[in-house]
Amino acid sequence: MVFPVKARAPFRISFLNPSGRGTSWAREDLTRRARTEARMEEGQSASYTVDDALLSSGFGRFQILILSYAGIGLIAEAMEMMLLSFVGPSVQLEWKLTSHQESIITSVVFVGMLIGAYSWGVVSDNYGRRRGFLFTAIVTSGAGFLSAFAPNYVSLISLRFLVGIGLGGGPVLGSWFLEFVPAPTRGTWMVVLSAFWTVGTILEASLAWTVMPKFGWRWLLALSAIPSFLLLLFYAITPESPRFLCMKGRTAEAVDVLEKMARLNNVQLPSGRLVSDKNIELDEVSGSSESTTLLAGAEESDNLSEDQGSDFGGIKSVGKLLAPKLIRATLLLWMAFFGNAFAYYGIVLLTSELSTGNRICAKEDVESVNSTNASLYKNVFISSFAEIPGSFLSAMIVDRFGRKLSMASMLFTSCVFLFPLVFSRTDILTRISLFGARLCISASFTIVYIYAPEIYPTAVRTTGIGIASSVGRIGGILCPLVAVALVHSCQQTTAILLFELVIFLSGLAVSFFPFETKGCRLNDTEVDMN
């Protein structure tokens, strides 16, 4: 006996049909799948990307916690870098070092950063952002603290080299934070993140002013390692980047992170299932506007499969950075990083070198009195405050005028501030010029760290930033030779002119960047930058 069929109860047919005519379950399962697929095809709301989730979530409490953790990392990096201005002269006096040996204490940190920036970038692109900044925190905190107990010059520079390797992972935290920020406010919040660097420089100058006269450089080294230990303390609660998880096919884990973000921000995620931008571009061949997809217009996604699996030594990732699609942007970015790092750290070192009693040419070239250690701490402390208006300035212009124009204008303005020092270097003029130059170069440095991750796809983002940062560290290695050696050999004018040339060429490189990224979404796939 067959019961009457009701169209609204398809499941009851098979459940009440003992004869099992046909394959009711199979037919109805296929029907259900077909309806689901039809609904997904009818509306885009059936699926969403990480960018859609970030837009719906906004910048809430979850992002503030991410910002705080990344900010601690930036404070730690700034303090470890700024202490070089204080430790070098003190160690030179205590151990009777030459000026060349003093400059090595600074340069060896940058050599370590050069190696670390590349290494941690490859690690985080292949094994996760969290794993990348975990190792950097372990190395930086351990080597930084042990530096305070260095018995001799060789052990000190060896430990500072290890600190440099750890500090090289700084860009990993920046990329990690960036991948949690909605596109419309990304530039502003990256500037806010960079303000933590300024906090670190001021903290270090204050700490040196307080600790060095009474307790010496060893206590300064030990206390400066505390922020790195804080990264280890709170590491367990940090989430992995959902964009990285999507790229690796770990969508369920990415959804879990996004759901936690939505709960903490008291919002709802978009309906449907989470998909990667990769999958969308594989299924769709239509183009999209610049305001919705960063560097859109890519014709193909033939390299997507290469993202899967390990990338031993980062060779595959480096090959992508130098491929025809990205080579122009990569080379220009390297020039910008070199110039910014050379100028920034050079100006920081010039502040100390032109303000201490070690200025052997003071009587000939500068109308000033002999400086004491107290005046050194005061001058560096005051110049550190230049980065506060620099942060505000970059925040105001980065999303209003764009990355390219903002960077170029800051670099060229820095040249203007330094130019008077070619002709005269009185105390007041030196302070004003270095203050203004540091304001502009810190703003430019902030913006280049915003622009760099925006031009690279997710698969090579931290590797690209890491290598660019490594090139910048080469500038950091060379600048002590200029700021210390040339100044000590009575060639201040030559040093200033060299800074001017490097900054000017960096501004030109920025002007030739192939694309403006203001207001654009991060890209998950390779595109043609040329």
SVG drawing of the C-alpha trace seen along z (x, -y; Angstrom):
<svg xmlns="http://www.w3.org/2000/svg" viewBox="-3 -79 95 83">
<polyline fill="none" stroke="black" stroke-width="0.4" points="0.0,0.0 1.3,-3.4 0.4,-6.5 -0.5,-9.7 2.5,-11.9 2.8,-15.4 5.2,-17.7 6.0,-19.5 7.3,-16.4 9.8,-14.6 11.5,-12.9 8.3,-11.1 8.0,-9.4 11.1,-7.4 10.5,-6.9 7.0,-5.5 7.8,-3.6 8.7,-0.1 9.0,1.1 12.0,-1.2 10.9,-1.9 13.8,-3.5 16.4,-5.1 14.4,-7.7 17.2,-8.7 19.7,-9.1 17.2,-11.1 16.3,-13.4 19.9,-13.9 20.7,-14.9 17.7,-17.2 18.8,-18.8 22.3,-19.4 21.0,-20.8 18.8,-23.3 21.8,-24.3 24.0,-24.8 21.2,-26.8 20.9,-29.1 24.7,-29.6 24.7,-30.5 21.8,-32.9 23.3,-35.0 26.8,-36.0 25.8,-35.9 26.3,-32.1 30.0,-32.6 32.3,-35.2 36.1,-36.0 38.3,-37.0 38.1,-40.6 34.3,-40.4 34.5,-39.1 36.9,-41.9 34.6,-44.6 31.6,-43.3 33.5,-43.0 35.2,-46.4 38.0,-47.4 36.8,-46.3 38.1,-44.8 39.6,-41.8 41.8,-44.0 42.7,-46.2 44.2,-43.1 46.0,-42.2 47.3,-45.8 48.5,-45.7 50.5,-42.5 52.1,-43.6 52.8,-47.0 54.7,-45.3 56.9,-43.7 57.5,-47.0 58.4,-48.6 60.9,-45.8 62.5,-46.3 62.7,-50.0 64.3,-49.7 66.9,-47.2 67.8,-49.5 67.9,-52.8 70.1,-51.5 72.9,-51.3 73.2,-55.0 74.0,-54.8 75.9,-51.5 78.5,-52.1 80.1,-55.2 80.0,-53.7 81.5,-50.4 84.2,-52.3 85.3,-54.2 85.2,-51.1 87.0,-48.7 89.2,-51.3 87.8,-50.5 88.7,-52.2 86.0,-54.1 85.9,-51.2 85.3,-48.7 82.5,-50.9 80.8,-51.0 81.0,-47.2 78.8,-46.9 76.0,-48.6 76.7,-47.1 76.7,-43.6 73.1,-44.0 72.1,-45.0 74.0,-42.0 71.9,-39.8 68.7,-41.6 69.6,-41.1 69.8,-37.3 66.8,-37.2 64.5,-39.3 64.8,-36.8 64.7,-33.7 61.7,-34.6 59.8,-35.8 60.3,-32.4 59.3,-30.6 56.1,-32.6 55.0,-32.2 55.4,-28.5 54.6,-27.5 52.5,-30.4 52.8,-33.9 52.6,-32.8 55.5,-30.4 57.6,-33.1 57.2,-35.7 57.5,-33.0 61.1,-32.2 62.0,-35.9 60.8,-36.6 62.8,-33.7 66.0,-34.7 65.7,-38.4 64.8,-38.1 67.4,-35.4 70.3,-37.0 69.3,-40.5 69.3,-39.6 72.6,-37.6 74.3,-40.6 74.2,-42.3 76.6,-39.7 79.1,-39.7 82.6,-39.5 84.4,-40.9 84.1,-42.6 83.9,-39.4 81.1,-37.9 79.2,-41.2 79.2,-41.5 78.3,-37.8 75.2,-38.1 74.2,-41.4 74.4,-39.6 71.9,-37.0 69.7,-39.9 69.8,-41.2 68.7,-37.9 65.7,-38.0 64.9,-41.6 64.8,-40.7 61.4,-39.1 59.8,-42.5 58.0,-42.7 56.3,-39.4 54.3,-41.0 53.4,-43.9 52.1,-41.6 50.2,-39.5 48.4,-42.7 47.8,-43.9 45.9,-40.8 43.3,-41.4 42.5,-45.1 39.7,-46.1 40.9,-47.6 39.3,-51.1 41.2,-51.9 44.3,-49.8 46.6,-52.8 45.5,-54.7 45.8,-51.7 49.2,-50.7 50.3,-54.2 48.9,-53.7 50.9,-50.5 54.1,-52.4 53.4,-54.8 54.5,-52.0 58.0,-52.3 58.0,-56.0 56.9,-54.9 59.8,-52.4 62.4,-55.1 61.1,-57.5 61.1,-54.7 64.6,-53.7 65.9,-57.3 64.2,-57.8 65.5,-54.5 69.1,-55.4 68.8,-58.8 67.7,-57.2 69.8,-54.0 73.1,-54.7 74.6,-57.4 74.0,-55.3 74.1,-51.6 75.9,-51.6 75.2,-50.0 74.8,-46.4 71.6,-47.3 70.3,-49.1 70.8,-46.0 69.0,-43.7 66.0,-46.0 65.6,-46.6 64.9,-42.9 61.7,-43.0 59.3,-43.8 60.6,-40.7 59.8,-38.5 56.2,-39.9 55.7,-38.6 56.5,-35.1 54.2,-35.6 51.1,-36.3 52.0,-34.2 49.5,-31.4 46.5,-33.6 47.5,-34.9 45.5,-33.6 46.9,-32.6 46.2,-34.8 42.9,-33.6 44.2,-34.8 47.3,-32.5 45.1,-29.6 42.8,-30.1 45.9,-30.2 47.0,-26.8 43.5,-25.3 42.9,-25.2 39.5,-26.9 37.9,-25.4 40.6,-26.9 40.2,-30.2 36.5,-30.2 37.2,-29.4 39.4,-32.5 36.9,-34.7 34.1,-33.5 36.1,-34.4 36.7,-37.8 33.0,-38.3 32.0,-37.2 34.5,-39.6 33.4,-42.5 29.7,-41.6 28.9,-41.3 27.7,-38.6 29.9,-37.1 28.5,-37.2 26.2,-34.2 27.5,-31.3 30.8,-29.5 34.3,-31.0 36.2,-30.9 39.7,-32.1 40.2,-34.8 42.2,-32.1 39.1,-30.0 37.1,-32.9 39.7,-33.8 39.9,-30.2 36.1,-30.1 35.7,-33.6 37.5,-35.3 35.7,-38.6 37.7,-41.6 37.0,-43.9 37.6,-47.6 40.6,-48.9 38.6,-49.9 37.5,-46.4 40.4,-44.1 44.0,-45.1 46.0,-45.0 43.0,-43.5 43.1,-42.7 45.3,-39.6 44.6,-37.4 45.7,-34.1 46.3,-32.2 48.7,-29.6 50.9,-29.7 48.3,-28.9 49.2,-25.3 52.8,-26.3 51.6,-27.7 50.9,-24.2 53.7,-22.3 57.0,-23.4 59.3,-26.0 62.8,-24.8 65.0,-27.8 62.4,-30.1 63.9,-29.7 60.4,-29.4 59.2,-32.5 62.3,-34.5 61.7,-33.4 58.2,-34.8 59.4,-38.2 61.9,-38.5 59.4,-37.1 58.4,-39.5 55.1,-40.2 56.7,-41.6 60.3,-42.5 59.8,-46.2 57.9,-46.7 60.4,-44.5 63.6,-46.4 62.0,-49.8 60.9,-48.7 64.4,-47.5 65.7,-51.0 63.1,-52.6 63.9,-50.4 67.6,-50.9 67.3,-54.7 64.8,-54.9 66.9,-52.6 70.2,-54.3 68.7,-57.8 66.7,-56.9 69.5,-55.1 72.1,-57.5 70.1,-60.5 69.7,-58.7 73.5,-58.1 74.3,-61.6 72.2,-62.9 74.5,-61.2 77.8,-61.6 77.3,-65.4 76.2,-65.8 78.9,-64.1 82.3,-65.0 83.7,-62.6 83.4,-65.2 87.0,-65.7 86.4,-68.3 84.0,-70.4 86.5,-73.3 86.9,-73.5 83.4,-72.8 80.9,-73.4 80.3,-76.5 79.5,-74.5 80.7,-73.6 81.9,-70.2 79.0,-67.9 78.5,-65.6 76.8,-62.3 73.8,-64.0 73.4,-66.2 73.7,-63.2 70.7,-61.5 68.8,-64.8 69.4,-65.4 68.5,-61.9 65.4,-62.1 64.3,-65.3 64.9,-64.1 62.9,-61.0 59.8,-63.2 60.2,-64.1 58.5,-60.8 55.3,-61.8 54.4,-64.5 55.8,-62.2 53.3,-59.6 50.4,-62.1 51.5,-63.5 51.7,-60.1 48.3,-59.2 46.7,-62.3 48.2,-61.9 48.5,-58.2 44.8,-57.5 44.1,-61.0 46.9,-61.4 48.0,-57.8 51.1,-55.9 53.3,-57.0 52.8,-60.8 53.0,-60.7 56.4,-58.8 57.9,-60.9 57.0,-64.2 58.4,-63.1 61.7,-62.0 62.2,-65.1 61.2,-67.3 63.8,-65.4 66.4,-66.5 65.4,-70.1 65.8,-69.9 69.3,-68.4 70.6,-70.8 71.5,-73.7 73.9,-71.4 76.1,-71.3 77.1,-75.0 76.7,-75.4 76.4,-73.1 75.8,-75.3 74.1,-73.6 70.7,-75.1 70.7,-74.6 71.9,-71.0 69.1,-70.2 66.4,-71.8 67.6,-70.2 68.0,-66.7 64.6,-67.0 62.8,-67.9 64.7,-65.3 63.9,-62.6 60.2,-63.7 60.0,-63.3 62.1,-60.1 60.1,-58.4 56.9,-59.2 58.3,-57.9 59.6,-54.7 56.1,-54.2 54.4,-54.4 56.8,-52.1 56.0,-49.4 52.3,-50.0 52.9,-49.9 55.2,-46.8 52.7,-44.2 49.9,-45.7 51.7,-45.0 52.5,-41.3 50.1,-38.3 49.5,-36.4 51.8,-33.4 54.9,-35.6 53.9,-38.6 56.2,-38.2 59.0,-36.8 58.7,-39.9 58.7,-42.3 61.5,-40.3 63.8,-40.5 63.0,-44.2 63.7,-44.7 67.0,-42.8 68.1,-45.2 67.2,-48.0 69.5,-46.4 72.3,-46.7 71.7,-50.5 71.7,-50.1 75.1,-48.3 76.7,-51.0 75.3,-54.1 77.4,-53.7 80.5,-53.8 79.3,-57.1 77.8,-58.6 80.8,-57.5 83.8,-57.2 83.3,-60.3 82.3,-62.5 85.3,-61.4 87.6,-62.0 86.4,-65.6 84.3,-65.0 80.9,-66.0 80.0,-67.8 80.8,-64.6 78.5,-62.6 75.6,-65.0 75.9,-65.1 75.9,-61.4 72.7,-61.2 71.2,-63.8 72.0,-61.8 70.7,-58.5 67.4,-60.1 66.9,-61.9 67.4,-58.7 64.9,-56.9 62.4,-59.6 62.8,-59.1 62.4,-55.3 59.1,-55.9 57.9,-58.1 58.3,-55.3 56.3,-52.7 53.9,-51.0 50.7,-51.1 48.9,-53.1 47.3,-50.8 45.2,-53.3 41.8,-51.7 42.5,-48.4 42.0,-44.9 44.9,-42.6 45.6,-40.2 45.9,-36.4 47.3,-35.7 50.1,-36.9 49.3,-39.8 51.2,-41.7 52.8,-44.8 54.3,-46.1"/>
</svg>
